[in-house]
Amino acid sequence: MVQKKAILYVRVSTDEQADRGFSLQHQEERLRQYCALQQIEVVDFYREDHSAKTFERPQFQKLLGRLKKEKKLANLLLFLKWDRFSRNAGDAYGMINTLNKLGIEPQAIEQPLDLNIPENKIMLAFYLAAPEVENDRRALNTVAGMRRARKEGRWMGGAPVGYRNTRNERNQPVIVPSEKAPIVQWVFEEICKGISSGEVVRKEAMRRGLGISRGNFYLMIKNPTFCGRMVIPPTKTSRR
């Protein structure tokens, strides 16, 4: 019987949270427990903190380089789930073939697949794509939620000059005038008179304590928020 020898690979990118079960420590513990139960010898261990969009990751390239130099180092590459290995189906199939030629079987211990069975490649594609689909859906839901909040008159994001962020009695985000509101009001009144240039008004506002850069000043006086209008950017599915 061939002795099973494994290299363990754990990965987490900066946009993934530990409380979602992606922490490096959690992955390592699960892999080592699995190897102990299956009597698999752990010959090496690699930690990665890069995205799985490609295999151009420092630790994975280091791992691959060692496997090419030491052909009989291991016969298994173990990771927790397939999205730890890759999130790109095309690249994943190519890397699986590369590893197989080196005598290495890549395997996700929580999503085991026998890739010698053709139908299992469909499941592999699902495992690789599902996390990305979930991320895209979450992003769309976030955008939709923010857009809906704006349509309801709630303020999302940092308050414009002369306002400050707070919450109303229903704990919804709103903006209210800050201590600099009178200066901002004076600025618009002076601009409306059309007597002084924008630069003269800006310098006087600075003297009064507004504290705003030249570029931001001109962005402020063009901001429709100060006319009581809230910009709601269109989406692909909604134009209003």
C-alpha positions in Angstrom: 0.0 0.0 0.0 1.4 3.4 -1.0 2.0 5.7 2.0 -0.1 8.8 1.7 1.9 12.0 2.0 0.3 15.3 1.9 1.1 19.0 1.5 -1.5 21.2 3.3 -2.5 24.5 1.7 -4.6 27.1 3.4 -5.7 30.5 1.9 -7.6 33.6 2.9 -7.8 36.9 1.1 -8.2 40.3 2.7 -11.9 40.5 1.8 -12.8 37.3 3.6 -13.8 37.3 7.3 -12.6 34.8 9.9 -16.1 34.5 11.3 -17.3 33.0 8.0 -15.0 30.0 8.6 -12.2 31.1 6.3 -9.5 31.8 9.0 -6.1 30.3 8.4 -6.1 28.7 11.8 -9.4 27.0 11.3 -8.4 25.6 8.0 -5.1 24.3 9.3 -6.8 22.6 12.3 -9.4 20.9 10.1 -6.7 19.7 7.7 -4.4 18.3 10.4 -7.3 16.6 12.1 -8.3 15.0 8.8 -4.8 13.8 8.2 -4.5 12.3 11.7 -7.7 10.4 11.2 -6.8 9.1 7.8 -3.2 8.3 8.8 -1.8 10.7 6.2 1.7 12.0 6.8 2.0 15.8 6.5 5.2 16.7 4.8 4.7 20.5 4.3 2.3 23.3 5.0 1.7 26.6 3.1 -0.2 29.7 4.2 -1.5 32.1 1.6 -3.2 35.5 1.9 -3.9 36.2 -1.8 -7.0 36.1 -4.0 -7.8 32.8 -5.8 -8.6 34.5 -9.1 -5.3 33.2 -10.5 -2.5 30.9 -9.4 0.0 33.7 -9.5 0.2 33.6 -5.7 3.6 33.7 -3.9 3.1 30.7 -1.7 1.3 28.5 -4.3 4.1 29.2 -6.8 6.7 28.3 -4.1 4.7 25.1 -3.4 4.6 24.3 -7.1 8.3 24.9 -7.5 9.2 22.5 -4.8 6.9 19.8 -6.2 8.7 20.1 -9.6 12.1 19.7 -7.9 11.1 17.0 -5.5 9.0 14.6 -7.5 8.3 12.1 -4.7 7.8 14.6 -1.9 4.0 14.0 -1.7 1.1 12.5 -3.5 -1.7 14.7 -2.1 -2.3 18.4 -2.0 -5.1 19.0 0.6 -7.1 22.1 1.2 -10.4 22.7 3.0 -12.7 23.6 0.1 -12.3 24.0 -3.7 -12.5 27.7 -3.5 -9.4 27.7 -1.3 -7.6 26.1 -4.3 -9.1 28.3 -7.1 -12.1 30.4 -8.1 -11.5 30.1 -11.8 -12.7 26.9 -13.4 -10.5 27.1 -16.5 -7.3 27.8 -14.4 -8.3 25.1 -11.9 -8.6 22.4 -14.6 -5.3 23.3 -16.0 -3.5 23.3 -12.6 -5.2 20.0 -11.7 -3.6 18.5 -14.9 -0.3 20.0 -14.0 -0.4 18.5 -10.5 -1.5 15.1 -11.8 1.5 15.0 -14.1 3.7 15.5 -11.0 2.0 12.6 -9.3 -0.1 14.9 -7.0 -3.8 14.6 -6.4 -5.4 17.9 -5.3 -8.4 17.3 -3.0 -10.8 19.4 -0.9 -11.5 17.4 2.3 -14.9 19.0 2.8 -15.9 18.6 -0.8 -14.2 15.4 -1.9 -14.4 14.6 -5.6 -13.1 11.7 -7.7 -12.1 13.6 -10.8 -11.6 10.3 -12.7 -15.4 10.3 -12.9 -16.3 12.8 -15.7 -19.6 13.9 -14.1 -17.7 15.1 -11.1 -16.2 17.9 -13.1 -19.7 19.5 -13.2 -19.7 19.5 -9.4 -16.1 20.9 -9.4 -17.3 23.8 -11.6 -20.2 24.4 -9.1 -17.8 24.4 -6.1 -15.5 26.9 -7.8 -18.2 29.2 -9.0 -20.6 29.2 -6.1 -18.6 31.5 -3.7 -18.1 34.1 -6.5 -21.9 34.0 -7.3 -22.6 34.5 -3.6 -20.2 37.5 -3.5 -21.8 39.0 -6.6 -25.3 38.6 -5.2 -24.3 40.2 -1.9 -22.7 43.1 -3.7 -25.9 43.6 -5.8 -28.1 43.4 -2.7 -25.9 46.1 -1.0 -26.2 48.4 -4.0 -29.9 47.9 -4.2 -30.3 48.5 -0.4 -28.3 51.8 -0.6 -30.3 52.9 -3.6 -33.6 52.2 -1.9 -32.4 54.1 1.2 -31.5 57.1 -1.0 -35.0 57.0 -2.7 -36.5 57.1 0.8 -34.5 60.3 1.6 -31.9 58.7 3.8 -28.3 59.8 3.5 -25.7 57.1 2.8 -22.0 58.0 3.2 -20.1 60.9 4.6 -21.9 64.1 5.2 -21.3 67.0 2.8 -19.6 70.2 4.1 -21.7 72.0 6.6 -23.5 68.9 7.7 -22.8 66.0 10.0 -23.9 62.4 10.1 -26.3 61.2 12.7 -29.4 59.0 13.0 -33.0 59.8 13.4 -35.5 58.5 16.0 -35.9 55.3 13.9 -32.1 54.8 13.9 -31.9 55.6 10.2 -28.8 57.5 8.8 -29.5 61.1 8.2 -27.6 64.4 8.0 -28.1 67.6 10.0 -26.5 71.0 9.9 -23.1 71.3 11.6 -21.4 74.3 13.3 -20.1 75.2 9.9 -23.5 75.4 8.3 -23.8 79.2 8.6 -20.5 79.7 6.7 -21.7 77.3 3.9 -25.0 79.2 3.8 -23.1 82.5 3.5 -21.0 81.1 0.6 -24.1 80.2 -1.4 -25.7 83.6 -0.7 -22.5 85.4 -1.9 -22.3 83.2 -5.0 -25.9 83.9 -5.9 -25.3 87.7 -5.6 -22.8 87.4 -8.5 -20.7 90.3 -7.2 -17.6 88.5 -6.0 -15.6 85.8 -7.8 -15.7 82.3 -6.5 -12.1 82.6 -5.4 -12.8 85.7 -3.4 -15.7 84.0 -1.7 -13.6 80.9 -1.0 -10.8 82.8 0.6 -13.2 84.7 2.8 -14.9 81.4 3.8 -11.5 80.1 4.7 -10.9 83.2 6.9 -14.2 82.5 8.6 -13.1 79.0 9.4 -14.6 76.8 6.7 -11.3 74.9 6.1 -11.8 73.5 2.6 -9.4 73.0 -0.3 -9.8 74.9 -3.5 -10.9 71.8 -5.5 -13.4 70.7 -2.8 -14.8 74.2 -2.6 -15.8 74.2 -6.3 -17.2 70.7 -6.0 -19.2 71.9 -3.0 -20.9 74.8 -4.9 -21.8 72.4 -7.7 -23.2 69.7 -5.4 -27.0 69.4 -6.0 -27.4 68.2 -2.4 -27.3 71.9 -1.3 -30.3 72.5 -3.5 -32.2 69.8 -1.7 -31.7 67.2 -4.4 -30.3 63.7 -3.8 -28.5 62.0 -6.6 -29.6 58.4 -7.1 -27.2 56.8 -9.6 -28.9 54.5 -12.2 -28.2 50.8 -12.2 -28.2 48.3 -15.1 -31.8 47.2 -14.2 -33.1 50.6 -13.2 -32.8 54.0 -14.9 -34.5 56.1 -12.2 
